[in-house]
Amino acid sequence: MEEQPEKSPKKPIHSYIRYSATGFQMLATIGIFTFAGYKIDEYRGSEKLIFTALLGLIGVIASLYQVVRQLNSKK
């Protein structure tokens, strides 16, 4: 009888896809928060982009929270 070659696990490819999707999700979250802050500053006519910076920072914190939550739940 012929021996069948061992199948290589698809786990590493799955991990790459999962982590790259997480990166795109972080980028989208930060981008949406920053864009909302920019629009608020534009509406108010502010010279200093306070809301852009503040909501951008909140977006970074929210995206990091999402990543930590995803990594802890999908072990």
N, CA, C, O and CB atoms as a CASP TS submission, in Angstrom:
PFRMAT TS
TARGET T0000
AUTHOR 0000-0000-0000
METHOD Language model
MODEL 1
PARENT N/A
ATOM      1  N   MET     1       0.837  -1.181   0.000  1.00  0.00           N
ATOM      2  CA  MET     1       0.000   0.000   0.000  1.00  0.00           C
ATOM      3  C   MET     1       0.881   1.243   0.000  1.00  0.00           C
ATOM      4  O   MET     1       1.996   1.250   0.521  1.00  0.00           O
ATOM      5  CB  MET     1      -0.951  -0.001   1.212  1.00  0.00           C
ATOM      6  N   GLU     2       0.346   2.272  -0.592  1.00  0.00           N
ATOM      7  CA  GLU     2       1.080   3.534  -0.638  1.00  0.00           C
ATOM      8  C   GLU     2       0.780   4.360   0.602  1.00  0.00           C
ATOM      9  O   GLU     2      -0.353   4.426   1.079  1.00  0.00           O
ATOM     10  CB  GLU     2       0.724   4.328  -1.908  1.00  0.00           C
ATOM     11  N   GLU     3       1.820   4.976   1.098  1.00  0.00           N
ATOM     12  CA  GLU     3       1.620   5.871   2.233  1.00  0.00           C
ATOM     13  C   GLU     3       1.186   7.235   1.729  1.00  0.00           C
ATOM     14  O   GLU     3       1.747   7.764   0.769  1.00  0.00           O
ATOM     15  CB  GLU     3       2.907   5.989   3.083  1.00  0.00           C
ATOM     16  N   GLN     4       0.208   7.784   2.367  1.00  0.00           N
ATOM     17  CA  GLN     4      -0.250   9.110   1.983  1.00  0.00           C
ATOM     18  C   GLN     4       0.606  10.141   2.698  1.00  0.00           C
ATOM     19  O   GLN     4       0.890  10.001   3.887  1.00  0.00           O
ATOM     20  CB  GLN     4      -1.757   9.306   2.315  1.00  0.00           C
ATOM     21  N   PRO     5       1.017  11.178   1.977  1.00  0.00           N
ATOM     22  CA  PRO     5       1.826  12.199   2.647  1.00  0.00           C
ATOM     23  C   PRO     5       1.004  12.916   3.710  1.00  0.00           C
ATOM     24  O   PRO     5      -0.207  13.104   3.587  1.00  0.00           O
ATOM     25  CB  PRO     5       2.377  13.214   1.625  1.00  0.00           C
ATOM     26  N   GLU     6       1.714  13.301   4.749  1.00  0.00           N
ATOM     27  CA  GLU     6       1.040  14.014   5.829  1.00  0.00           C
ATOM     28  C   GLU     6       0.567  15.367   5.327  1.00  0.00           C
ATOM     29  O   GLU     6       1.273  16.076   4.610  1.00  0.00           O
ATOM     30  CB  GLU     6       1.974  14.183   7.048  1.00  0.00           C
ATOM     31  N   LYS     7      -0.625  15.692   5.720  1.00  0.00           N
ATOM     32  CA  LYS     7      -1.170  16.975   5.312  1.00  0.00           C
ATOM     33  C   LYS     7      -0.603  18.063   6.216  1.00  0.00           C
ATOM     34  O   LYS     7      -0.564  17.922   7.438  1.00  0.00           O
ATOM     35  CB  LYS     7      -2.720  16.963   5.361  1.00  0.00           C
ATOM     36  N   SER     8      -0.172  19.133   5.598  1.00  0.00           N
ATOM     37  CA  SER     8       0.362  20.228   6.396  1.00  0.00           C
ATOM     38  C   SER     8      -0.804  20.990   7.021  1.00  0.00           C
ATOM     39  O   SER     8      -1.822  21.213   6.367  1.00  0.00           O
ATOM     40  CB  SER     8       1.252  21.176   5.531  1.00  0.00           C
ATOM     41  N   PRO     9      -0.661  21.378   8.252  1.00  0.00           N
ATOM     42  CA  PRO     9      -1.764  22.084   8.907  1.00  0.00           C
ATOM     43  C   PRO     9      -1.968  23.467   8.294  1.00  0.00           C
ATOM     44  O   PRO     9      -1.011  24.147   7.924  1.00  0.00           O
ATOM     45  CB  PRO     9      -1.501  22.210  10.415  1.00  0.00           C
ATOM     46  N   LYS    10      -3.211  23.859   8.198  1.00  0.00           N
ATOM     47  CA  LYS    10      -3.545  25.164   7.632  1.00  0.00           C
ATOM     48  C   LYS    10      -3.619  26.227   8.718  1.00  0.00           C
ATOM     49  O   LYS    10      -4.083  27.341   8.473  1.00  0.00           O
ATOM     50  CB  LYS    10      -4.871  25.095   6.873  1.00  0.00           C
ATOM     51  N   LYS    11      -3.175  25.893   9.885  1.00  0.00           N
ATOM     52  CA  LYS    11      -3.234  26.815  11.009  1.00  0.00           C
ATOM     53  C   LYS    11      -2.443  28.108  10.780  1.00  0.00           C
ATOM     54  O   LYS    11      -2.971  29.181  11.072  1.00  0.00           O
ATOM     55  CB  LYS    11      -2.726  26.130  12.241  1.00  0.00           C
ATOM     56  N   PRO    12      -1.201  28.062  10.271  1.00  0.00           N
ATOM     57  CA  PRO    12      -0.446  29.303  10.094  1.00  0.00           C
ATOM     58  C   PRO    12      -1.126  30.271   9.105  1.00  0.00           C
ATOM     59  O   PRO    12      -1.133  31.481   9.329  1.00  0.00           O
ATOM     60  CB  PRO    12       0.965  28.980   9.611  1.00  0.00           C
ATOM     61  N   ILE    13      -1.686  29.743   8.029  1.00  0.00           N
ATOM     62  CA  ILE    13      -2.350  30.619   7.064  1.00  0.00           C
ATOM     63  C   ILE    13      -3.574  31.254   7.701  1.00  0.00           C
ATOM     64  O   ILE    13      -3.849  32.435   7.492  1.00  0.00           O
ATOM     65  CB  ILE    13      -2.747  29.841   5.793  1.00  0.00           C
ATOM     66  N   HIS    14      -4.300  30.476   8.471  1.00  0.00           N
ATOM     67  CA  HIS    14      -5.476  31.009   9.158  1.00  0.00           C
ATOM     68  C   HIS    14      -5.080  32.135  10.123  1.00  0.00           C
ATOM     69  O   HIS    14      -5.791  33.133  10.243  1.00  0.00           O
ATOM     70  CB  HIS    14      -6.206  29.884   9.922  1.00  0.00           C
ATOM     71  N   SER    15      -3.957  31.970  10.799  1.00  0.00           N
ATOM     72  CA  SER    15      -3.482  32.992  11.730  1.00  0.00           C
ATOM     73  C   SER    15      -3.133  34.291  11.003  1.00  0.00           C
ATOM     74  O   SER    15      -3.452  35.380  11.479  1.00  0.00           O
ATOM     75  CB  SER    15      -2.263  32.480  12.501  1.00  0.00           C
ATOM     76  N   TYR    16      -2.474  34.169   9.843  1.00  0.00           N
ATOM     77  CA  TYR    16      -2.125  35.363   9.079  1.00  0.00           C
ATOM     78  C   TYR    16      -3.362  36.122   8.645  1.00  0.00           C
ATOM     79  O   TYR    16      -3.408  37.350   8.718  1.00  0.00           O
ATOM     80  CB  TYR    16      -1.294  34.992   7.864  1.00  0.00           C
ATOM     81  N   ILE    17      -4.356  35.392   8.196  1.00  0.00           N
ATOM     82  CA  ILE    17      -5.591  36.042   7.756  1.00  0.00           C
ATOM     83  C   ILE    17      -6.272  36.725   8.930  1.00  0.00           C
ATOM     84  O   ILE    17      -6.750  37.854   8.810  1.00  0.00           O
ATOM     85  CB  ILE    17      -6.544  35.021   7.105  1.00  0.00           C
ATOM     86  N   ARG    18      -6.315  36.042  10.058  1.00  0.00           N
ATOM     87  CA  ARG    18      -6.982  36.610  11.236  1.00  0.00           C
ATOM     88  C   ARG    18      -6.280  37.877  11.715  1.00  0.00           C
ATOM     89  O   ARG    18      -6.930  38.873  12.031  1.00  0.00           O
ATOM     90  CB  ARG    18      -7.030  35.579  12.371  1.00  0.00           C
ATOM     91  N   TYR    19      -4.953  37.833  11.768  1.00  0.00           N
ATOM     92  CA  TYR    19      -4.225  38.995  12.274  1.00  0.00           C
ATOM     93  C   TYR    19      -4.213  40.151  11.280  1.00  0.00           C
ATOM     94  O   TYR    19      -4.225  41.311  11.691  1.00  0.00           O
ATOM     95  CB  TYR    19      -2.802  38.604  12.616  1.00  0.00           C
ATOM     96  N   SER    20      -4.192  39.863   9.995  1.00  0.00           N
ATOM     97  CA  SER    20      -4.255  40.963   9.029  1.00  0.00           C
ATOM     98  C   SER    20      -5.641  41.594   9.039  1.00  0.00           C
ATOM     99  O   SER    20      -5.767  42.807   8.872  1.00  0.00           O
ATOM    100  CB  SER    20      -3.903  40.466   7.610  1.00  0.00           C
ATOM    101  N   ALA    21      -6.676  40.794   9.232  1.00  0.00           N
ATOM    102  CA  ALA    21      -8.029  41.352   9.348  1.00  0.00           C
ATOM    103  C   ALA    21      -8.137  42.226  10.592  1.00  0.00           C
ATOM    104  O   ALA    21      -8.818  43.251  10.580  1.00  0.00           O
ATOM    105  CB  ALA    21      -9.084  40.224   9.395  1.00  0.00           C
ATOM    106  N   THR    22      -7.472  41.822  11.656  1.00  0.00           N
ATOM    107  CA  THR    22      -7.471  42.624  12.879  1.00  0.00           C
ATOM    108  C   THR    22      -6.790  43.968  12.645  1.00  0.00           C
ATOM    109  O   THR    22      -7.239  44.992  13.159  1.00  0.00           O
ATOM    110  CB  THR    22      -6.772  41.868  14.019  1.00  0.00           C
ATOM    111  N   GLY    23      -5.716  43.967  11.877  1.00  0.00           N
ATOM    112  CA  GLY    23      -5.024  45.219  11.550  1.00  0.00           C
ATOM    113  C   GLY    23      -5.902  46.157  10.745  1.00  0.00           C
ATOM    114  O   GLY    23      -5.927  47.361  11.000  1.00  0.00           O
ATOM    115  N   PHE    24      -6.627  45.607   9.766  1.00  0.00           N
ATOM    116  CA  PHE    24      -7.534  46.438   8.979  1.00  0.00           C
ATOM    117  C   PHE    24      -8.684  46.969   9.833  1.00  0.00           C
ATOM    118  O   PHE    24      -9.151  48.089   9.624  1.00  0.00           O
ATOM    119  CB  PHE    24      -8.085  45.644   7.794  1.00  0.00           C
ATOM    120  N   GLN    25      -9.136  46.169  10.789  1.00  0.00           N
ATOM    121  CA  GLN    25     -10.200  46.616  11.687  1.00  0.00           C
ATOM    122  C   GLN    25      -9.705  47.764  12.569  1.00  0.00           C
ATOM    123  O   GLN    25     -10.437  48.723  12.817  1.00  0.00           O
ATOM    124  CB  GLN    25     -10.699  45.442  12.561  1.00  0.00           C
ATOM    125  N   MET    26      -8.469  47.662  13.037  1.00  0.00           N
ATOM    126  CA  MET    26      -7.893  48.755  13.831  1.00  0.00           C
ATOM    127  C   MET    26      -7.796  50.024  13.003  1.00  0.00           C
ATOM    128  O   MET    26      -8.150  51.109  13.464  1.00  0.00           O
ATOM    129  CB  MET    26      -6.504  48.367  14.366  1.00  0.00           C
ATOM    130  N   LEU    27      -7.313  49.879  11.775  1.00  0.00           N
ATOM    131  CA  LEU    27      -7.182  51.030  10.882  1.00  0.00           C
ATOM    132  C   LEU    27      -8.527  51.690  10.626  1.00  0.00           C
ATOM    133  O   LEU    27      -8.630  52.917  10.634  1.00  0.00           O
ATOM    134  CB  LEU    27      -6.553  50.607   9.561  1.00  0.00           C
ATOM    135  N   ALA    28      -9.553  50.889  10.400  1.00  0.00           N
ATOM    136  CA  ALA    28     -10.889  51.429  10.149  1.00  0.00           C
ATOM    137  C   ALA    28     -11.438  52.147  11.375  1.00  0.00           C
ATOM    138  O   ALA    28     -12.021  53.224  11.252  1.00  0.00           O
ATOM    139  CB  ALA    28     -11.842  50.314   9.730  1.00  0.00           C
ATOM    140  N   THR    29     -11.260  51.566  12.545  1.00  0.00           N
ATOM    141  CA  THR    29     -11.768  52.180  13.771  1.00  0.00           C
ATOM    142  C   THR    29     -11.099  53.524  14.030  1.00  0.00           C
ATOM    143  O   THR    29     -11.774  54.513  14.315  1.00  0.00           O
ATOM    144  CB  THR    29     -11.550  51.248  14.964  1.00  0.00           C
ATOM    145  N   ILE    30      -9.785  53.559  13.932  1.00  0.00           N
ATOM    146  CA  ILE    30      -9.058  54.810  14.157  1.00  0.00           C
ATOM    147  C   ILE    30      -9.432  55.834  13.097  1.00  0.00           C
ATOM    148  O   ILE    30      -9.603  57.012  13.407  1.00  0.00           O
ATOM    149  CB  ILE    30      -7.535  54.568  14.152  1.00  0.00           C
ATOM    150  N   GLY    31      -9.559  55.400  11.861  1.00  0.00           N
ATOM    151  CA  GLY    31      -9.914  56.310  10.772  1.00  0.00           C
ATOM    152  C   GLY    31     -11.294  56.911  10.941  1.00  0.00           C
ATOM    153  O   GLY    31     -11.478  58.106  10.707  1.00  0.00           O
ATOM    154  N   ILE    32     -12.256  56.116  11.339  1.00  0.00           N
ATOM    155  CA  ILE    32     -13.622  56.621  11.528  1.00  0.00           C
ATOM    156  C   ILE    32     -13.670  57.635  12.661  1.00  0.00           C
ATOM    157  O   ILE    32     -14.294  58.688  12.526  1.00  0.00           O
ATOM    158  CB  ILE    32     -14.594  55.463  11.815  1.00  0.00           C
ATOM    159  N   PHE    33     -13.015  57.326  13.781  1.00  0.00           N
ATOM    160  CA  PHE    33     -13.011  58.264  14.901  1.00  0.00           C
ATOM    161  C   PHE    33     -12.306  59.570  14.524  1.00  0.00           C
ATOM    162  O   PHE    33     -12.783  60.654  14.857  1.00  0.00           O
ATOM    163  CB  PHE    33     -12.331  57.629  16.124  1.00  0.00           C
ATOM    164  N   THR    34     -11.184  59.464  13.835  1.00  0.00           N
ATOM    165  CA  THR    34     -10.433  60.659  13.445  1.00  0.00           C
ATOM    166  C   THR    34     -11.220  61.496  12.441  1.00  0.00           C
ATOM    167  O   THR    34     -11.236  62.724  12.530  1.00  0.00           O
ATOM    168  CB  THR    34      -9.071  60.267  12.852  1.00  0.00           C
ATOM    169  N   PHE    35     -11.871  60.837  11.491  1.00  0.00           N
ATOM    170  CA  PHE    35     -12.677  61.557  10.506  1.00  0.00           C
ATOM    171  C   PHE    35     -13.843  62.275  11.175  1.00  0.00           C
ATOM    172  O   PHE    35     -14.162  63.411  10.822  1.00  0.00           O
ATOM    173  CB  PHE    35     -13.198  60.593   9.434  1.00  0.00           C
ATOM    174  N   ALA    36     -14.480  61.615  12.140  1.00  0.00           N
ATOM    175  CA  ALA    36     -15.579  62.259  12.870  1.00  0.00           C
ATOM    176  C   ALA    36     -15.071  63.487  13.623  1.00  0.00           C
ATOM    177  O   ALA    36     -15.733  64.524  13.629  1.00  0.00           O
ATOM    178  CB  ALA    36     -16.238  61.263  13.854  1.00  0.00           C
ATOM    179  N   GLY    37     -13.917  63.382  14.251  1.00  0.00           N
ATOM    180  CA  GLY    37     -13.334  64.524  14.952  1.00  0.00           C
ATOM    181  C   GLY    37     -13.004  65.660  14.006  1.00  0.00           C
ATOM    182  O   GLY    37     -13.210  66.828  14.336  1.00  0.00           O
ATOM    183  N   TYR    38     -12.486  65.322  12.822  1.00  0.00           N
ATOM    184  CA  TYR    38     -12.166  66.346  11.820  1.00  0.00           C
ATOM    185  C   TYR    38     -13.430  67.068  11.368  1.00  0.00           C
ATOM    186  O   TYR    38     -13.431  68.290  11.224  1.00  0.00           O
ATOM    187  CB  TYR    38     -11.451  65.716  10.606  1.00  0.00           C
ATOM    188  N   LYS    39     -14.492  66.324  11.146  1.00  0.00           N
ATOM    189  CA  LYS    39     -15.751  66.941  10.714  1.00  0.00           C
ATOM    190  C   LYS    39     -16.333  67.838  11.805  1.00  0.00           C
ATOM    191  O   LYS    39     -16.906  68.884  11.501  1.00  0.00           O
ATOM    192  CB  LYS    39     -16.768  65.860  10.327  1.00  0.00           C
ATOM    193  N   ILE    40     -16.195  67.445  13.055  1.00  0.00           N
ATOM    194  CA  ILE    40     -16.662  68.292  14.161  1.00  0.00           C
ATOM    195  C   ILE    40     -15.858  69.583  14.202  1.00  0.00           C
ATOM    196  O   ILE    40     -16.428  70.664  14.346  1.00  0.00           O
ATOM    197  CB  ILE    40     -16.549  67.545  15.515  1.00  0.00           C
ATOM    198  N   ASP    41     -14.536  69.479  14.077  1.00  0.00           N
ATOM    199  CA  ASP    41     -13.696  70.676  14.068  1.00  0.00           C
ATOM    200  C   ASP    41     -14.006  71.559  12.865  1.00  0.00           C
ATOM    201  O   ASP    41     -14.006  72.785  12.981  1.00  0.00           O
ATOM    202  CB  ASP    41     -12.216  70.287  14.065  1.00  0.00           C
ATOM    203  N   GLU    42     -14.266  70.960  11.732  1.00  0.00           N
ATOM    204  CA  GLU    42     -14.610  71.721  10.528  1.00  0.00           C
ATOM    205  C   GLU    42     -15.945  72.444  10.712  1.00  0.00           C
ATOM    206  O   GLU    42     -16.086  73.594  10.297  1.00  0.00           O
ATOM    207  CB  GLU    42     -14.672  70.788   9.298  1.00  0.00           C
ATOM    208  N   TYR    43     -16.912  71.788  11.323  1.00  0.00           N
ATOM    209  CA  TYR    43     -18.218  72.381  11.568  1.00  0.00           C
ATOM    210  C   TYR    43     -18.120  73.554  12.548  1.00  0.00           C
ATOM    211  O   TYR    43     -18.795  74.569  12.380  1.00  0.00           O
ATOM    212  CB  TYR    43     -19.185  71.324  12.104  1.00  0.00           C
ATOM    213  N   ARG    44     -17.278  73.407  13.565  1.00  0.00           N
ATOM    214  CA  ARG    44     -17.118  74.456  14.564  1.00  0.00           C
ATOM    215  C   ARG    44     -16.225  75.586  14.071  1.00  0.00           C
ATOM    216  O   ARG    44     -16.223  76.666  14.661  1.00  0.00           O
ATOM    217  CB  ARG    44     -16.550  73.875  15.838  1.00  0.00           C
ATOM    218  N   GLY    45     -15.480  75.363  13.019  1.00  0.00           N
ATOM    219  CA  GLY    45     -14.570  76.385  12.499  1.00  0.00           C
ATOM    220  C   GLY    45     -13.345  76.582  13.374  1.00  0.00           C
ATOM    221  O   GLY    45     -12.795  77.681  13.432  1.00  0.00           O
ATOM    222  N   SER    46     -12.919  75.548  14.043  1.00  0.00           N
ATOM    223  CA  SER    46     -11.772  75.628  14.952  1.00  0.00           C
ATOM    224  C   SER    46     -10.465  75.706  14.175  1.00  0.00           C
ATOM    225  O   SER    46     -10.283  75.021  13.168  1.00  0.00           O
ATOM    226  CB  SER    46     -11.750  74.417  15.897  1.00  0.00           C
ATOM    227  N   GLU    47      -9.558  76.552  14.657  1.00  0.00           N
ATOM    228  CA  GLU    47      -8.212  76.596  14.081  1.00  0.00           C
ATOM    229  C   GLU    47      -7.369  75.446  14.611  1.00  0.00           C
ATOM    230  O   GLU    47      -6.570  74.857  13.882  1.00  0.00           O
ATOM    231  CB  GLU    47      -7.531  77.942  14.391  1.00  0.00           C
ATOM    232  N   LYS    48      -7.557  75.136  15.884  1.00  0.00           N
ATOM    233  CA  LYS    48      -6.852  74.003  16.483  1.00  0.00           C
ATOM    234  C   LYS    48      -7.757  72.777  16.376  1.00  0.00           C
ATOM    235  O   LYS    48      -8.943  72.835  16.701  1.00  0.00           O
ATOM    236  CB  LYS    48      -6.460  74.295  17.984  1.00  0.00           C
ATOM    237  N   LEU    49      -7.188  71.685  15.925  1.00  0.00           N
ATOM    238  CA  LEU    49      -7.970  70.480  15.695  1.00  0.00           C
ATOM    239  C   LEU    49      -8.049  69.635  16.968  1.00  0.00           C
ATOM    240  O   LEU    49      -7.493  68.540  17.051  1.00  0.00           O
ATOM    241  CB  LEU    49      -7.364  69.662  14.547  1.00  0.00           C
ATOM    242  N   ILE    50      -8.755  70.182  17.950  1.00  0.00           N
ATOM    243  CA  ILE    50      -8.867  69.526  19.252  1.00  0.00           C
ATOM    244  C   ILE    50      -9.661  68.220  19.145  1.00  0.00           C
ATOM    245  O   ILE    50      -9.218  67.179  19.629  1.00  0.00           O
ATOM    246  CB  ILE    50      -9.535  70.470  20.268  1.00  0.00           C
ATOM    247  N   PHE    51     -10.817  68.279  18.518  1.00  0.00           N
ATOM    248  CA  PHE    51     -11.659  67.089  18.431  1.00  0.00           C
ATOM    249  C   PHE    51     -11.032  66.014  17.550  1.00  0.00           C
ATOM    250  O   PHE    51     -11.226  64.824  17.795  1.00  0.00           O
ATOM    251  CB  PHE    51     -13.033  67.458  17.896  1.00  0.00           C
ATOM    252  N   THR    52     -10.295  66.416  16.545  1.00  0.00           N
ATOM    253  CA  THR    52      -9.599  65.441  15.699  1.00  0.00           C
ATOM    254  C   THR    52      -8.588  64.663  16.534  1.00  0.00           C
ATOM    255  O   THR    52      -8.534  63.436  16.459  1.00  0.00           O
ATOM    256  CB  THR    52      -8.893  66.145  14.508  1.00  0.00           C
ATOM    257  N   ALA    53      -7.801  65.360  17.316  1.00  0.00           N
ATOM    258  CA  ALA    53      -6.805  64.702  18.159  1.00  0.00           C
ATOM    259  C   ALA    53      -7.465  63.861  19.249  1.00  0.00           C
ATOM    260  O   ALA    53      -7.039  62.736  19.510  1.00  0.00           O
ATOM    261  CB  ALA    53      -5.877  65.741  18.790  1.00  0.00           C
ATOM    262  N   LEU    54      -8.496  64.401  19.880  1.00  0.00           N
ATOM    263  CA  LEU    54      -9.163  63.699  20.974  1.00  0.00           C
ATOM    264  C   LEU    54      -9.859  62.437  20.483  1.00  0.00           C
ATOM    265  O   LEU    54      -9.702  61.369  21.074  1.00  0.00           O
ATOM    266  CB  LEU    54     -10.172  64.618  21.654  1.00  0.00           C
ATOM    267  N   LEU    55     -10.621  62.555  19.410  1.00  0.00           N
ATOM    268  CA  LEU    55     -11.310  61.372  18.899  1.00  0.00           C
ATOM    269  C   LEU    55     -10.340  60.385  18.249  1.00  0.00           C
ATOM    270  O   LEU    55     -10.595  59.181  18.247  1.00  0.00           O
ATOM    271  CB  LEU    55     -12.380  61.783  17.896  1.00  0.00           C
ATOM    272  N   GLY    56      -9.242  60.877  17.703  1.00  0.00           N
ATOM    273  CA  GLY    56      -8.216  59.967  17.196  1.00  0.00           C
ATOM    274  C   GLY    56      -7.627  59.131  18.317  1.00  0.00           C
ATOM    275  O   GLY    56      -7.418  57.929  18.153  1.00  0.00           O
ATOM    276  N   LEU    57      -7.360  59.754  19.449  1.00  0.00           N
ATOM    277  CA  LEU    57      -6.840  59.031  20.614  1.00  0.00           C
ATOM    278  C   LEU    57      -7.866  58.042  21.146  1.00  0.00           C
ATOM    279  O   LEU    57      -7.518  56.919  21.511  1.00  0.00           O
ATOM    280  CB  LEU    57      -6.438  60.013  21.720  1.00  0.00           C
ATOM    281  N   ILE    58      -9.116  58.449  21.191  1.00  0.00           N
ATOM    282  CA  ILE    58     -10.176  57.538  21.628  1.00  0.00           C
ATOM    283  C   ILE    58     -10.286  56.356  20.659  1.00  0.00           C
ATOM    284  O   ILE    58     -10.537  55.228  21.082  1.00  0.00           O
ATOM    285  CB  ILE    58     -11.535  58.287  21.728  1.00  0.00           C
ATOM    286  N   GLY    59     -10.099  56.615  19.368  1.00  0.00           N
ATOM    287  CA  GLY    59     -10.123  55.540  18.378  1.00  0.00           C
ATOM    288  C   GLY    59      -8.998  54.543  18.586  1.00  0.00           C
ATOM    289  O   GLY    59      -9.199  53.338  18.435  1.00  0.00           O
ATOM    290  N   VAL    60      -7.818  55.035  18.931  1.00  0.00           N
ATOM    291  CA  VAL    60      -6.688  54.135  19.206  1.00  0.00           C
ATOM    292  C   VAL    60      -6.997  53.271  20.431  1.00  0.00           C
ATOM    293  O   VAL    60      -6.755  52.064  20.420  1.00  0.00           O
ATOM    294  CB  VAL    60      -5.374  54.947  19.431  1.00  0.00           C
ATOM    295  N   ILE    61      -7.519  53.877  21.464  1.00  0.00           N
ATOM    296  CA  ILE    61      -7.846  53.129  22.685  1.00  0.00           C
ATOM    297  C   ILE    61      -8.936  52.096  22.395  1.00  0.00           C
ATOM    298  O   ILE    61      -8.847  50.954  22.845  1.00  0.00           O
ATOM    299  CB  ILE    61      -8.303  54.093  23.813  1.00  0.00           C
ATOM    300  N   ALA    62      -9.961  52.496  21.646  1.00  0.00           N
ATOM    301  CA  ALA    62     -11.049  51.566  21.319  1.00  0.00           C
ATOM    302  C   ALA    62     -10.551  50.409  20.461  1.00  0.00           C
ATOM    303  O   ALA    62     -10.960  49.266  20.664  1.00  0.00           O
ATOM    304  CB  ALA    62     -12.181  52.302  20.594  1.00  0.00           C
ATOM    305  N   SER    63      -9.675  50.697  19.508  1.00  0.00           N
ATOM    306  CA  SER    63      -9.177  49.620  18.649  1.00  0.00           C
ATOM    307  C   SER    63      -8.273  48.664  19.424  1.00  0.00           C
ATOM    308  O   SER    63      -8.317  47.456  19.192  1.00  0.00           O
ATOM    309  CB  SER    63      -8.418  50.204  17.452  1.00  0.00           C
ATOM    310  N   LEU    64      -7.467  49.177  20.329  1.00  0.00           N
ATOM    311  CA  LEU    64      -6.637  48.297  21.163  1.00  0.00           C
ATOM    312  C   LEU    64      -7.505  47.430  22.073  1.00  0.00           C
ATOM    313  O   LEU    64      -7.204  46.257  22.295  1.00  0.00           O
ATOM    314  CB  LEU    64      -5.652  49.128  22.010  1.00  0.00           C
ATOM    315  N   TYR    65      -8.573  48.008  22.592  1.00  0.00           N
ATOM    316  CA  TYR    65      -9.505  47.245  23.424  1.00  0.00           C
ATOM    317  C   TYR    65     -10.131  46.116  22.612  1.00  0.00           C
ATOM    318  O   TYR    65     -10.254  44.995  23.107  1.00  0.00           O
ATOM    319  CB  TYR    65     -10.604  48.166  24.001  1.00  0.00           C
ATOM    320  N   GLN    66     -10.530  46.399  21.367  1.00  0.00           N
ATOM    321  CA  GLN    66     -11.110  45.372  20.505  1.00  0.00           C
ATOM    322  C   GLN    66     -10.114  44.247  20.236  1.00  0.00           C
ATOM    323  O   GLN    66     -10.477  43.072  20.271  1.00  0.00           O
ATOM    324  CB  GLN    66     -11.573  45.987  19.184  1.00  0.00           C
ATOM    325  N   VAL    67      -8.866  44.605  19.968  1.00  0.00           N
ATOM    326  CA  VAL    67      -7.845  43.592  19.673  1.00  0.00           C
ATOM    327  C   VAL    67      -7.595  42.709  20.884  1.00  0.00           C
ATOM    328  O   VAL    67      -7.523  41.487  20.751  1.00  0.00           O
ATOM    329  CB  VAL    67      -6.534  44.257  19.229  1.00  0.00           C
ATOM    330  N   VAL    68      -7.463  43.299  22.050  1.00  0.00           N
ATOM    331  CA  VAL    68      -7.222  42.509  23.261  1.00  0.00           C
ATOM    332  C   VAL    68      -8.404  41.589  23.524  1.00  0.00           C
ATOM    333  O   VAL    68      -8.214  40.428  23.887  1.00  0.00           O
ATOM    334  CB  VAL    68      -6.975  43.429  24.481  1.00  0.00           C
ATOM    335  N   ARG    69      -9.601  42.084  23.349  1.00  0.00           N
ATOM    336  CA  ARG    69     -10.790  41.269  23.558  1.00  0.00           C
ATOM    337  C   ARG    69     -10.856  40.108  22.560  1.00  0.00           C
ATOM    338  O   ARG    69     -11.223  38.992  22.928  1.00  0.00           O
ATOM    339  CB  ARG    69     -12.045  42.133  23.443  1.00  0.00           C
ATOM    340  N   GLN    70     -10.501  40.372  21.300  1.00  0.00           N
ATOM    341  CA  GLN    70     -10.505  39.311  20.289  1.00  0.00           C
ATOM    342  C   GLN    70      -9.440  38.256  20.579  1.00  0.00           C
ATOM    343  O   GLN    70      -9.700  37.059  20.453  1.00  0.00           O
ATOM    344  CB  GLN    70     -10.282  39.906  18.897  1.00  0.00           C
ATOM    345  N   LEU    71      -8.269  38.684  20.959  1.00  0.00           N
ATOM    346  CA  LEU    71      -7.181  37.738  21.213  1.00  0.00           C
ATOM    347  C   LEU    71      -7.459  36.862  22.428  1.00  0.00           C
ATOM    348  O   LEU    71      -7.077  35.692  22.449  1.00  0.00           O
ATOM    349  CB  LEU    71      -5.872  38.486  21.410  1.00  0.00           C
ATOM    350  N   ASN    72      -8.117  37.415  23.434  1.00  0.00           N
ATOM    351  CA  ASN    72      -8.423  36.636  24.624  1.00  0.00           C
ATOM    352  C   ASN    72      -9.572  35.663  24.394  1.00  0.00           C
ATOM    353  O   ASN    72      -9.615  34.607  25.025  1.00  0.00           O
ATOM    354  CB  ASN    72      -8.756  37.558  25.772  1.00  0.00           C
ATOM    355  N   SER    73     -10.501  35.995  23.504  1.00  0.00           N
ATOM    356  CA  SER    73     -11.662  35.134  23.317  1.00  0.00           C
ATOM    357  C   SER    73     -11.435  34.025  22.290  1.00  0.00           C
ATOM    358  O   SER    73     -12.157  33.028  22.310  1.00  0.00           O
ATOM    359  CB  SER    73     -12.839  35.964  22.903  1.00  0.00           C
ATOM    360  N   LYS    74     -10.464  34.164  21.399  1.00  0.00           N
ATOM    361  CA  LYS    74     -10.259  33.185  20.328  1.00  0.00           C
ATOM    362  C   LYS    74      -8.978  32.379  20.532  1.00  0.00           C
ATOM    363  O   LYS    74      -8.098  32.392  19.671  1.00  0.00           O
ATOM    364  CB  LYS    74     -10.216  33.889  18.973  1.00  0.00           C
ATOM    365  N   LYS    75      -8.867  31.703  21.621  1.00  0.00           N
ATOM    366  CA  LYS    75      -7.655  30.910  21.866  1.00  0.00           C
ATOM    367  C   LYS    75      -7.780  29.546  21.323  1.00  0.00           C
ATOM    368  O   LYS    75      -6.852  28.746  21.442  1.00  0.00           O
ATOM    369  CB  LYS    75      -7.346  30.831  23.321  1.00  0.00           C
TER
END
